[in-house]
Amino acid sequence: MSEVSAGGDGGAGPAEALPEYAERVLEVAELVPPGRVMTYGDVAEWLEAGGPRQVGRVMALYGGAVPWWRVVRADGKLLPGHELRALDHYRAEGTPLKEASRAAEGHLPRLDMGRARWDGGNGGRAQGHT
């Protein structure tokens, strides 16, 4: 098993053994190419185990060690509390975004899920999951 820092920050903290499901989720997160995203549900479907909430929990606890900004909500909203950090990554990687209207709360863009969503490549099992 891998070791990772607790708390999802990928930094400070004692290393602990990573649960097997968490290790599998993080492996999928690392497969997502720059500029693309998978939803929490897509990852669960890819693994054929768990569900969106379980994947979200893994990402919250351990995701700091992987490209966490590539595993997202199905509605394309940026992760609350991490919006600006994620937005920096999306812009640097060329991830498709839908710019927010001036009426939108916080004027933050959303991910353009129709263009940004990655199905796992040829034969990916995440196709069509919402």
Contacts in CASP RR format, 6 or more apart in sequence:
PFRMAT RR
TARGET T0000
AUTHOR 0000-0000-0000
METHOD contacts of the structure
MODEL  1
MSEVSAGGDGGAGPAEALPEYAERVLEVAELVPPGRVMTYGDVAEWLEAG
GPRQVGRVMALYGGAVPWWRVVRADGKLLPGHELRALDHYRAEGTPLKEA
SRAAEGHLPRLDMGRARWDGGNGGRAQGHT
1 17 0 8 1.000
1 18 0 8 1.000
1 20 0 8 1.000
1 23 0 8 1.000
2 18 0 8 1.000
2 23 0 8 1.000
2 26 0 8 1.000
3 15 0 8 1.000
3 16 0 8 1.000
3 17 0 8 1.000
3 18 0 8 1.000
4 10 0 8 1.000
4 15 0 8 1.000
4 16 0 8 1.000
4 18 0 8 1.000
4 26 0 8 1.000
4 62 0 8 1.000
4 65 0 8 1.000
5 11 0 8 1.000
5 12 0 8 1.000
5 13 0 8 1.000
5 14 0 8 1.000
5 15 0 8 1.000
5 16 0 8 1.000
5 65 0 8 1.000
6 13 0 8 1.000
6 14 0 8 1.000
6 16 0 8 1.000
6 61 0 8 1.000
6 62 0 8 1.000
7 13 0 8 1.000
7 61 0 8 1.000
7 62 0 8 1.000
8 60 0 8 1.000
8 61 0 8 1.000
8 62 0 8 1.000
8 63 0 8 1.000
8 64 0 8 1.000
8 65 0 8 1.000
9 64 0 8 1.000
10 63 0 8 1.000
10 64 0 8 1.000
10 65 0 8 1.000
11 64 0 8 1.000
18 26 0 8 1.000
18 62 0 8 1.000
21 47 0 8 1.000
21 49 0 8 1.000
21 50 0 8 1.000
21 54 0 8 1.000
21 58 0 8 1.000
22 58 0 8 1.000
22 61 0 8 1.000
22 62 0 8 1.000
24 47 0 8 1.000
24 49 0 8 1.000
25 43 0 8 1.000
25 47 0 8 1.000
25 54 0 8 1.000
25 55 0 8 1.000
25 58 0 8 1.000
25 59 0 8 1.000
25 62 0 8 1.000
26 58 0 8 1.000
26 62 0 8 1.000
26 63 0 8 1.000
26 65 0 8 1.000
26 66 0 8 1.000
28 38 0 8 1.000
28 43 0 8 1.000
28 46 0 8 1.000
28 47 0 8 1.000
28 71 0 8 1.000
29 38 0 8 1.000
29 43 0 8 1.000
29 59 0 8 1.000
29 63 0 8 1.000
29 66 0 8 1.000
29 67 0 8 1.000
29 68 0 8 1.000
29 70 0 8 1.000
29 71 0 8 1.000
30 66 0 8 1.000
30 67 0 8 1.000
31 120 0 8 1.000
32 38 0 8 1.000
32 67 0 8 1.000
32 70 0 8 1.000
32 71 0 8 1.000
32 118 0 8 1.000
32 120 0 8 1.000
33 118 0 8 1.000
34 67 0 8 1.000
34 70 0 8 1.000
34 93 0 8 1.000
34 94 0 8 1.000
34 95 0 8 1.000
35 70 0 8 1.000
35 90 0 8 1.000
35 93 0 8 1.000
35 94 0 8 1.000
35 95 0 8 1.000
35 96 0 8 1.000
35 116 0 8 1.000
36 70 0 8 1.000
36 95 0 8 1.000
36 116 0 8 1.000
36 117 0 8 1.000
36 118 0 8 1.000
37 69 0 8 1.000
37 70 0 8 1.000
37 71 0 8 1.000
37 72 0 8 1.000
37 95 0 8 1.000
37 111 0 8 1.000
37 113 0 8 1.000
37 116 0 8 1.000
37 117 0 8 1.000
37 118 0 8 1.000
38 46 0 8 1.000
38 70 0 8 1.000
38 71 0 8 1.000
38 72 0 8 1.000
38 117 0 8 1.000
38 118 0 8 1.000
38 120 0 8 1.000
38 126 0 8 1.000
39 52 0 8 1.000
39 71 0 8 1.000
39 72 0 8 1.000
39 73 0 8 1.000
39 74 0 8 1.000
39 113 0 8 1.000
39 117 0 8 1.000
39 126 0 8 1.000
39 129 0 8 1.000
39 130 0 8 1.000
40 51 0 8 1.000
40 52 0 8 1.000
40 53 0 8 1.000
40 55 0 8 1.000
40 56 0 8 1.000
40 59 0 8 1.000
40 71 0 8 1.000
40 72 0 8 1.000
40 73 0 8 1.000
40 74 0 8 1.000
41 51 0 8 1.000
41 52 0 8 1.000
41 55 0 8 1.000
41 74 0 8 1.000
41 126 0 8 1.000
41 129 0 8 1.000
42 117 0 8 1.000
42 118 0 8 1.000
42 119 0 8 1.000
42 126 0 8 1.000
42 129 0 8 1.000
43 55 0 8 1.000
43 71 0 8 1.000
43 126 0 8 1.000
44 50 0 8 1.000
44 51 0 8 1.000
44 52 0 8 1.000
44 54 0 8 1.000
44 55 0 8 1.000
45 125 0 8 1.000
45 126 0 8 1.000
45 129 0 8 1.000
46 120 0 8 1.000
46 124 0 8 1.000
46 125 0 8 1.000
46 126 0 8 1.000
48 125 0 8 1.000
52 74 0 8 1.000
55 71 0 8 1.000
56 71 0 8 1.000
59 68 0 8 1.000
59 71 0 8 1.000
67 89 0 8 1.000
68 79 0 8 1.000
68 82 0 8 1.000
69 79 0 8 1.000
69 82 0 8 1.000
69 85 0 8 1.000
69 86 0 8 1.000
69 89 0 8 1.000
69 90 0 8 1.000
72 78 0 8 1.000
72 79 0 8 1.000
72 111 0 8 1.000
73 79 0 8 1.000
74 113 0 8 1.000
74 130 0 8 1.000
75 110 0 8 1.000
75 113 0 8 1.000
76 110 0 8 1.000
76 111 0 8 1.000
76 113 0 8 1.000
77 110 0 8 1.000
77 111 0 8 1.000
78 86 0 8 1.000
78 87 0 8 1.000
78 108 0 8 1.000
78 109 0 8 1.000
78 110 0 8 1.000
78 111 0 8 1.000
79 86 0 8 1.000
83 108 0 8 1.000
87 108 0 8 1.000
87 109 0 8 1.000
89 95 0 8 1.000
90 97 0 8 1.000
90 111 0 8 1.000
91 97 0 8 1.000
95 111 0 8 1.000
95 116 0 8 1.000
96 111 0 8 1.000
96 112 0 8 1.000
96 114 0 8 1.000
96 115 0 8 1.000
96 116 0 8 1.000
97 109 0 8 1.000
97 110 0 8 1.000
97 111 0 8 1.000
97 112 0 8 1.000
97 116 0 8 1.000
98 109 0 8 1.000
98 110 0 8 1.000
98 111 0 8 1.000
98 112 0 8 1.000
99 109 0 8 1.000
100 106 0 8 1.000
100 107 0 8 1.000
100 108 0 8 1.000
100 109 0 8 1.000
100 110 0 8 1.000
118 126 0 8 1.000
119 126 0 8 1.000
119 127 0 8 1.000
119 128 0 8 1.000
120 126 0 8 1.000
END
